[in-house]
Amino acid sequence: MKASWIIDQDIPVPKRWEPMTLTAAMRLAVSEAFKGAGFTEPNPLVGCVVLDSQNRFLSRGFHRKIGGAHAEVEALKNLSAQDLKGAKVIVTLEPCAHEGRTGSCAKMLASLGVDEVVFGLIDPNPKVSGQGVQILKAAGKKVSSFIPFAGIDYCFEGDVSWTQARIESWRSILEQTCEHFLVNQAQKRAFVSLKVASSLDGQMALQSGESQWITSPMCRQEGHYLRAFHQATLVGSKTLIMDDPQLNVRHPEFPNFKNKAVVLNQSGEILKSSNNQKLFAAHDPEDIYVVVGESSGVRNSEAAQVLVAPEGAGGLQLKSVFELLFQAGINSVLVEGGARVLGQCLEQGLADRLYLFQAPILMGSSFGRSWSEGLHISRMSEKITLRNQIVKRFGPDIMITGRLTMSKA
Ligand SMILES: NC(=O)c1ccc[n+]([C@@H]2O[C@H](COP(=O)([O-])OP(=O)(O)OC[C@H]3O[C@@H](n4cnc5c(N)ncnc54)[C@H](OP(=O)(O)O)[C@@H]3O)[C@@H](O)[C@H]2O)c1
């Protein structure tokens, strides 16, 4: 997910002293946050903007990479004590309260001359949640939230132009900025995105297994961006065998980028023929995870990391798979197929976001395979809805993305 996908464009950085509204500053902070995409997990994407006492732009920053400086530190690093007198810090997520790989941002801000902190979302991490706000308030700083939260001053209180619809739109933008992190914290499992390339009539392959290529090279480039944006790309064993994908990242913005690959294979058989698959040549063994069933008896391999998951009627139990991946340090997974795996993710209520790339072609359903063929809906009340949709054009193709709301699971 790129900032330009949710706020229409990447916001140009203003000149120093240029006047800015709070809303423009938060849009810039969101745009900044996405510059860290692919490098921050398990941390969230966070962006920050600093305005002076007259609401003029001073600086901006973002969390660049795991273990690196947080967005607030990046934004403040070149400002003098004079600059900070009466300054306003606008940040997409509540400043952190705890000391981890880096110091506490709330304590750092509390010790400086800044006057006010406006934050986007409360950090759901129990080590922070509301405590960042408390630290700042205890130091006498004005703290307000950009969208309403119970018990916290809301910076647009009384401004009638902030309708409920506008508040909800901003809540969605802020949540999308750190959605992987929000699901990790709440559900202790990897965030799951489904990525599909399909025809207009919903087919993702022919029954013969042929599926290359449905969409244009421009779409496929975006697919590589999405691989970098997620810590791992996952496929079922049939896709591995039929398509022989590398599942690595080949994108100009991410040179020499190392992602992880996951294959679902109950029996663990694919490990025997790993020499024949491009995937095993494209990644180091520690970056490949083959998830096998308990009944397989397979427990380790030289070719890949082996994760053992419980089994059910549909194959491996996917909730356990995404919990195991989270425990292994994988916070977000891009599921690329095939139809059976995609269908099972939907059936088991384990798909957070859909990225559907649709080409202006028809493949027919007689010899085609629908990407949702594994999803069984018998009543309209069970339908799955795409929330907060965004539609983008890539050359001749369109991409639609949104959060999946399961009424079935
Ligand atoms: N257009 C696209 O975007 C796209 C993308 C990818 C693939 N494809 C096409 O999709 C086709 C392959 O799809 P497919 O449906 O036949 O197979 P698949 O989804 O790639 O793989 C399914 C296999 O994964 C294993 N598996 C283990 N646990 C599972 C679970 N909980 N849910 C689902 N599968 C589980 C099973 O094999 P084991 O018995 O080995 O465990 C199962 O047979 C190929 O033709 C490929 O070209 C198209």
The ligand as an SDF file (V2000), in Angstrom:
LIG
                    3D

 48 52  0  0  0  0  0  0  0  0999 V2000
   -3.3920  -15.2620  -11.5890 N   0  0  0  0  0  0  0  0  0  0  0  0
   -2.8000  -15.3170  -10.4290 C   0  0  0  0  0  0  0  0  0  0  0  0
   -2.7210  -14.2900   -9.7060 O   0  0  0  0  0  0  0  0  0  0  0  0
   -2.1960  -16.6100   -9.9450 C   0  0  0  0  0  0  0  0  0  0  0  0
   -1.3390  -16.5780   -8.8340 C   0  0  0  0  0  0  0  0  0  0  0  0
   -0.8690  -17.7950   -8.3410 C   0  0  0  0  0  0  0  0  0  0  0  0
   -1.2460  -18.9800   -8.9460 C   0  0  0  0  0  0  0  0  0  0  0  0
   -2.0390  -18.9780  -10.0360 N   0  0  0  0  0  0  0  0  0  0  0  0
   -2.4100  -20.2320  -10.6630 C   0  0  0  0  0  0  0  0  0  0  0  0
   -3.1310  -21.0080   -9.7090 O   0  0  0  0  0  0  0  0  0  0  0  0
   -2.9640  -22.3990  -10.0380 C   0  0  0  0  0  0  0  0  0  0  0  0
   -2.6540  -23.1760   -8.7820 C   0  0  0  0  0  0  0  0  0  0  0  0
   -3.7240  -23.0350   -7.8720 O   0  0  0  0  0  0  0  0  0  0  0  0
   -4.3450  -24.2490   -7.0780 P   0  0  0  0  0  0  0  0  0  0  0  0
   -5.6270  -23.7930   -6.4960 O   0  0  0  0  0  0  0  0  0  0  0  0
   -4.3890  -25.4400   -7.9730 O   0  0  0  0  0  0  0  0  0  0  0  0
   -3.2720  -24.6010   -5.9800 O   0  0  0  0  0  0  0  0  0  0  0  0
   -2.5730  -23.7070   -4.8530 P   0  0  0  0  0  0  0  0  0  0  0  0
   -3.5820  -22.9070   -4.1300 O   0  0  0  0  0  0  0  0  0  0  0  0
   -1.3980  -23.0200   -5.4310 O   0  0  0  0  0  0  0  0  0  0  0  0
   -1.9960  -24.8440   -3.9080 O   0  0  0  0  0  0  0  0  0  0  0  0
   -2.9130  -25.6210   -3.1950 C   0  0  0  0  0  0  0  0  0  0  0  0
   -2.1610  -26.6290   -2.4060 C   0  0  0  0  0  0  0  0  0  0  0  0
   -1.5680  -26.0240   -1.2470 O   0  0  0  0  0  0  0  0  0  0  0  0
   -1.5120  -26.9610   -0.2000 C   0  0  0  0  0  0  0  0  0  0  0  0
   -2.2210  -26.5040    0.9960 N   0  0  0  0  0  0  0  0  0  0  0  0
   -1.8850  -26.8270    2.2540 C   0  0  0  0  0  0  0  0  0  0  0  0
   -2.7050  -26.2770    3.1280 N   0  0  0  0  0  0  0  0  0  0  0  0
   -3.5920  -25.5850    2.4440 C   0  0  0  0  0  0  0  0  0  0  0  0
   -4.7230  -24.8240    2.8260 C   0  0  0  0  0  0  0  0  0  0  0  0
   -5.0740  -24.6220    4.1000 N   0  0  0  0  0  0  0  0  0  0  0  0
   -5.4420  -24.2600    1.8820 N   0  0  0  0  0  0  0  0  0  0  0  0
   -5.1160  -24.4260    0.5790 C   0  0  0  0  0  0  0  0  0  0  0  0
   -4.0490  -25.1610    0.1400 N   0  0  0  0  0  0  0  0  0  0  0  0
   -3.2990  -25.7220    1.0770 C   0  0  0  0  0  0  0  0  0  0  0  0
   -2.2220  -28.2180   -0.7180 C   0  0  0  0  0  0  0  0  0  0  0  0
   -1.2370  -29.0670   -1.2460 O   0  0  0  0  0  0  0  0  0  0  0  0
   -0.4080  -30.1050   -0.3650 P   0  0  0  0  0  0  0  0  0  0  0  0
   -1.1580  -31.3640   -0.4070 O   0  0  0  0  0  0  0  0  0  0  0  0
    0.8940  -30.0860   -1.0470 O   0  0  0  0  0  0  0  0  0  0  0  0
   -0.3450  -29.5380    1.0030 O   0  0  0  0  0  0  0  0  0  0  0  0
   -3.0620  -27.6980   -1.8570 C   0  0  0  0  0  0  0  0  0  0  0  0
   -3.3440  -28.6630   -2.8210 O   0  0  0  0  0  0  0  0  0  0  0  0
   -1.8370  -22.4670  -11.0220 C   0  0  0  0  0  0  0  0  0  0  0  0
   -2.4040  -22.7360  -12.2800 O   0  0  0  0  0  0  0  0  0  0  0  0
   -1.2460  -21.0900  -11.0210 C   0  0  0  0  0  0  0  0  0  0  0  0
   -0.7310  -20.7460  -12.2780 O   0  0  0  0  0  0  0  0  0  0  0  0
   -2.5190  -17.8190  -10.5580 C   0  0  0  0  0  0  0  0  0  0  0  0
  1  2  1  0
  2  3  2  0
  2  4  1  0
  4  5  1  0
  4 48  2  0
  5  6  2  0
  6  7  1  0
  7  8  2  0
  8  9  1  0
  8 48  1  0
  9 10  1  0
  9 46  1  0
 10 11  1  0
 11 12  1  0
 11 44  1  0
 12 13  1  0
 13 14  1  0
 14 15  2  0
 14 16  1  0
 14 17  1  0
 17 18  1  0
 18 19  2  0
 18 20  1  0
 18 21  1  0
 21 22  1  0
 22 23  1  0
 23 24  1  0
 23 42  1  0
 24 25  1  0
 25 26  1  0
 25 36  1  0
 26 27  1  0
 26 35  1  0
 27 28  2  0
 28 29  1  0
 29 30  1  0
 29 35  2  0
 30 31  1  0
 30 32  2  0
 32 33  1  0
 33 34  2  0
 34 35  1  0
 36 37  1  0
 36 42  1  0
 37 38  1  0
 38 39  2  0
 38 40  1  0
 38 41  1  0
 42 43  1  0
 44 45  1  0
 44 46  1  0
 46 47  1  0
M  CHG  2   8   1  16  -1
M  END
$$$$
